Structures are given as C-alpha cells and as structure tokens.
Amino acid sequence: MGLGVPFNIASYSLLTCMIAHVTGLKPGDFVHTLGDAHVYLNHIEPLKEQLKREPRPFPTLKFKRDVNSIDEITMEDLVLEGYKPHKKIQMEMAL
C-alpha cells in the first residue's frame, strides 16, 4: 500500500490522460480497485504519519502540443501545474 499503490495511481492516471489527449476526449474518473490489499510491518509507522497529513488539491496535467500517437508524447510535452507535495516519507522496499 505504501509504495506500489501511489505509483500505480499516478502511472495509470497519466496513461488515462495521454490516451484522452491523443483521441481528443476528456479523461473521466480513474477508479482503482484493490485485491489482496496489505500493509507491510515496516510501513505501518510511515503510513500513520501520512494519514496525519492534510490532503492538498490535485495538480493539473497539461500538454504543450497535439500529437497523433501516444508514442509521440515525451516528458517535454507534459506540464504539471499546482503540484505541491508534502515532505518525503521514507519507506523501505519490503522483500
């Protein structure tokens, strides 16, 4: 939950926006369903710290140019506006 889920949410949300951009559609809601959700013992304290934080508004993703293929999109095409992250919480990879 502490490492994989946030990465998956960001990755698949970006992919959703990229597909919408290429097809000229507006992205809808991203719904993430969990199966076998679990928290590793070494993530309990960092996650408690995270839960104490006040949520901040979501940033906005903008594209600098129109493209015809998702393969044409580069990092230089993306602008993330209003991203105000909290301080990093260290979590070790559970093996």
Secondary structure, DSSP 8 states (H G I E B T S, - for coil): --SHHHHHHHHHHHHHHHHHHHHT----------SS----GGGHHHHHHHHTS------EEEESS--SSGGG--GGGEEEES-------------
